[in-house]
Structure formats: C-alpha cells, structure tokens
Amino acid sequence: MNVFRQSTPLIAGSLLALFSPLCLAQAADPTPIATDRPSVATGTTLVPVHTLQFENGITWTRDQSTNSGDAPETELRFGLTNRVELEAFVPNLNWSGAFSGVRTTDLSLGAKIRIASDKRNWPVSIVGALTFPTGSQELTSGGVDPVALVTVQHNLPHNFQLVGSGTLASLSTNGSGRVAQSQLAFDLGWCANARTCFYAEEAPFLSTAQNSSGTTTDGGMTFGVTTRTQVDWRVGTTVENGDHSFFATLGYSFRLDHLRPRH
C-alpha cells in the first residue's frame, strides 16, 4: 500500500521460471491473506514462505475537470524466507482525458525484510527497491531510481491497529537532475471480524521539486473472500499545490500457497 506503486504475465512467468520446477501443495491451515493495499502505508507483514501473491486494482481520479484512471496496479510478492520476500511492481497502464492513448509507468523490483518479529509489540520491516525506466516518455523518470522504506505497526485493544511508514526516494527527471521525495503515512485500522477491516489514513508527501508537495487523506476497507483471496476499496482526496483531486479504487488480491521445489 505505497505512493510509488506502479501486463503481469511476463513478470509472473519470470518469477515462476526462477523458482521452477514447482508444485502446488495444499496447506491444512493456511495463514489468511494479508496485503499491502489499498492504503498508502505499507504493512510489516510478509507473505508466507514459498507463496506467490498478486495484489491488483483499478483507480479512477477526478482532477479539476479531467478524469483519469490506471490499472492493474499489480504488485507481486514472493515469500523467500521467514524474514525476506521479493517484490515487483509491474508497469501500470494509465489513461487520461489530458492526452490520447494509454501510457505506462516504470517497473520496480525490490525486497521486504523483517527486522523485528510480528510477535513483538512493535514489529518493523524495511523495503529496498529500484525502479527502472520502462515507462512511456510522459510518465517515466528516465533513470534507475533507488527507494527505501521503513514500516512499523502496533496492535491496540478492541481490534484497533496503528500502522506507520516512511519512504525516501531519489528520482530522476528525464535529464533535468534528481529530486528527493519522501512519503509518510499514518493509518488507524479496525477489524469488525477476522475477514472485514476498515482504516483511515493521512499521508503527507514532500519533494524538492517545485510545487510537488501535498497530502493524501483516504479511507477504505478490506474483505477476505476466502483464506487466499481478498477484495478492497478506498476513496480519498489529494491536495497538491492548492489543487484538489478525488479518487476511488477497487482491488482484488489472491495468493498461490506453498509453491516449492519438487524433490
């Protein structure tokens, strides 16, 4: 659940080939799916070892008089060990009334590492990633850009939860020099039951680029359809340089459990 989030078959096939030969085994009591979406904040939880998770969505945005959208917002997550997962944000498709045709965003590859166990009061994870200039001219940064993120969460009484994350990136600007961009996100979540959770969020962002700082305020819900599948939604607004935009998102995530080498 991150502002730097960016079809899918090529990356998925590459990951499957990397860890092949694979077979699908059924777990007697699988861990319920836990996703990084739909919020800006990223959770500390990792996907289980030898599982492949797909997190997808579509967003509609209204910015003054212009409508735009993007999809599939796909993040792939593979559980490498109990403390490390591999992540990929595949190029996103973007369309807007401001231009004709469809544009694509850059590819991002990285890893999430658990620093403090989820069994502690304040579990901590870090994420390191690189984005690659695979996108359309209008949307690509034009360079290879490093991104670092730290996330922490804390369970509160009565099924409430606090999540906070901070992101720092050095972004290329198509030959005009680099800019630094940071994103903070603070979530208050509440679960009505084991399958249905709600959250409210404030996510300010800062940039050394002119007129590129602001904040996002949003809220949403996740619902576990099954142990391995989830649907989500969120609505919110972003204020940047005095301009307001409104957005709405729908998402669907699923997990392939216990992919492992055949012995």
C-alpha positions in Angstrom: 0.0 0.0 0.0 2.5 2.8 -1.3 2.5 6.0 -3.3 5.4 4.7 -5.5 3.3 1.8 -6.7 3.3 1.1 -10.4 0.7 -6.6 -18.0 1.5 -9.1 -15.4 2.1 -12.3 -17.3 5.7 -11.6 -18.2 6.9 -10.8 -14.7 4.8 -13.6 -13.2 6.3 -16.1 -15.7 9.8 -14.9 -14.9 9.3 -15.4 -11.2 7.8 -18.9 -11.7 10.6 -19.8 -14.0 13.2 -18.6 -11.5 11.8 -21.0 -8.8 10.8 -23.9 -11.1 10.2 -26.7 -11.1 7.3 -26.0 -8.8 4.3 -27.9 -7.5 1.3 -26.6 -5.7 0.6 -28.1 -2.2 -2.4 -27.5 -0.1 -1.9 -26.3 3.5 -4.0 -27.8 6.2 -4.5 -24.5 7.9 -3.2 -21.7 5.7 -2.5 -18.2 7.0 -5.2 -15.7 5.9 -4.1 -13.4 3.1 -2.6 -10.0 4.2 -1.9 -7.4 1.6 -0.1 -4.1 1.4 -3.0 -2.5 -0.5 -5.2 -0.4 -0.7 -3.6 2.2 1.7 -0.6 4.3 1.0 1.1 2.9 4.1 2.9 -0.5 3.8 2.4 -3.1 6.5 5.1 -5.1 8.2 3.7 -8.5 7.3 5.4 -10.8 4.9 3.8 -13.4 2.7 4.3 -17.0 3.8 7.4 -18.8 2.6 7.2 -20.3 -1.0 3.9 -18.5 -1.7 3.3 -16.1 -4.6 0.8 -13.2 -4.0 -0.8 -11.0 -6.6 -2.3 -7.6 -5.5 -4.3 -5.8 -8.2 -6.6 -2.8 -8.5 -8.0 -0.1 -10.7 -8.3 3.6 -9.7 -10.4 6.5 -11.1 -9.2 10.0 -10.4 -11.0 13.3 -10.9 -8.6 16.3 -11.0 -10.4 19.5 -11.6 -12.2 18.9 -14.9 -10.1 15.9 -16.0 -10.8 12.2 -15.5 -8.0 9.7 -15.4 -7.5 6.0 -14.5 -4.9 3.4 -14.0 -4.7 -0.4 -13.8 -3.8 -3.2 -13.0 -1.7 -1.7 -10.1 -0.2 -5.2 -9.8 2.3 -6.0 -7.1 3.8 -9.5 -7.0 5.2 -10.8 -3.7 7.1 -14.0 -3.2 8.0 -15.4 0.2 11.7 -16.3 0.0 12.3 -17.0 3.7 10.6 -16.2 7.1 12.3 -12.8 7.0 12.6 -11.9 3.3 10.1 -11.5 0.5 10.8 -10.4 -3.1 8.5 -7.7 -4.6 7.8 -6.4 -8.1 5.5 -3.6 -9.2 4.8 -4.3 -12.8 4.3 -1.4 -15.3 0.9 0.2 -14.8 -1.4 1.4 -17.6 -2.5 5.0 -17.3 -5.2 6.8 -19.3 -6.4 10.4 -19.1 -8.6 13.0 -20.7 -5.5 15.2 -20.8 -3.9 13.0 -23.6 -4.8 10.4 -26.1 -4.0 6.7 -25.8 -2.6 4.7 -22.9 0.7 5.4 -21.1 2.8 3.0 -19.0 4.7 3.6 -15.8 8.1 2.3 -14.7 9.0 -1.2 -13.4 10.0 -1.6 -9.8 11.9 -4.5 -8.2 12.8 -4.9 -4.5 12.6 -6.8 -1.3 10.9 -6.5 2.1 13.0 -7.6 5.1 11.5 -8.2 8.6 13.7 -6.6 11.2 11.6 -7.2 14.3 9.2 -10.1 14.7 5.5 -9.8 14.2 5.2 -11.3 17.7 6.7 -8.2 19.2 4.6 -5.2 20.3 6.2 -3.0 17.5 7.1 -5.2 14.5 9.4 -3.5 12.0 10.1 -4.2 8.3 12.2 -2.4 5.7 11.9 -2.3 2.0 14.6 -1.5 -0.6 13.8 -1.2 -4.3 15.0 0.1 -7.6 12.7 1.5 -10.4 13.7 1.1 -14.0 12.8 3.5 -16.9 10.5 1.2 -18.8 7.5 3.6 -18.9 6.2 5.9 -21.5 8.0 9.2 -22.2 5.3 11.2 -20.3 5.5 9.0 -17.2 9.0 7.5 -16.9 11.6 9.1 -14.7 14.2 8.4 -17.3 16.7 6.7 -14.9 17.2 4.0 -12.4 15.9 5.3 -9.0 16.5 3.9 -5.5 13.7 3.8 -3.0 13.9 3.0 0.7 11.0 2.4 3.1 10.6 1.6 6.8 7.3 0.5 8.3 6.1 -0.2 11.9 2.8 -1.3 13.3 1.2 -1.8 16.7 -1.9 -3.7 17.8 -4.3 -1.8 20.1 -7.2 -3.1 22.3 -10.6 -3.8 20.8 -9.2 -4.8 17.4 -7.6 -1.5 16.6 -4.2 -1.2 14.9 -1.7 1.6 14.2 0.5 1.4 11.1 3.1 4.0 10.1 5.5 4.0 7.2 8.1 6.4 5.7 9.5 6.3 2.2 12.5 8.2 0.7 13.3 8.1 -3.0 15.8 9.8 -5.3 14.0 10.4 -8.5 15.4 11.1 -12.0 13.7 13.8 -14.0 14.5 12.9 -17.6 17.8 14.7 -17.7 16.9 17.7 -15.5 18.7 16.4 -12.4 17.4 14.4 -9.5 14.9 15.4 -6.9 14.3 13.9 -3.4 10.8 12.8 -2.5 9.5 11.5 0.8 6.2 10.0 1.8 4.8 9.5 5.3 1.7 7.5 6.0 -0.2 7.1 9.3 -3.1 4.6 9.5 -5.7 3.8 12.2 -7.4 0.5 11.4 -10.2 -1.5 13.0 -11.3 -5.1 12.3 -15.0 -5.8 12.7 -14.2 -9.5 12.4 -11.4 -11.8 11.1 -12.4 -11.0 7.5 -13.6 -7.4 7.5 -11.3 -4.4 8.3 -11.5 -0.7 7.9 -8.9 2.1 8.0 -8.5 5.8 7.9 -5.2 7.4 6.8 -3.3 10.6 6.4 -0.3 10.6 4.1 1.7 13.8 3.6 4.4 13.9 0.9 7.3 16.3 0.3 9.5 16.9 -2.7 12.4 19.1 -3.6 10.7 19.7 -6.9 8.8 22.9 -7.2 5.0 22.7 -6.4 5.2 18.9 -5.8 4.3 18.6 -2.1 1.0 17.9 -0.5 -1.1 15.3 1.4 -3.5 12.4 0.7 -6.4 11.7 3.0 -8.2 8.5 2.5 -10.1 5.6 4.0 -11.2 2.1 2.9 -12.0 -1.5 3.6 -10.6 -5.0 3.0 -12.7 -8.1 3.0 -11.3 -11.6 2.9 -13.5 -13.6 0.5 -11.6 -16.8 1.3 -8.3 -17.5 3.1 -6.4 -16.8 -0.1 -8.4 -14.1 -1.8 -9.3 -10.5 -0.8 -11.3 -7.6 -2.3 -10.7 -4.0 -1.2 -11.8 -0.4 -1.9 -10.7 3.1 -0.9 -11.8 6.6 -1.5 -9.9 9.8 -0.8 -8.6 13.2 -1.8 -5.1 14.5 -2.6 -4.2 18.2 -2.1 -1.0 19.3 -4.1 0.0 22.9 -4.6 -3.5 24.0 -3.6 -5.2 21.8 -6.2 -7.7 19.1 -5.0 -8.3 15.7 -6.7 -10.6 12.9 -5.7 -10.0 9.2 -6.3 -11.8 5.9 -5.8 -10.1 2.5 -6.0 -11.3 -1.1 -6.3 -8.9 -4.0 -5.7 -8.6 -7.8 -5.9 -5.8 -9.9 -4.5 -5.1 -13.6 -4.4 -2.3 -16.0 -3.2 -0.9 -19.2 -4.5 0.2 -21.2 -1.5 3.2 -23.4 -0.9 5.0 -23.2 -4.1 8.1 -25.3 -3.5 10.8 -27.2 -5.5 9.9 -30.8 -6.2 12.3 -33.2 -4.6 
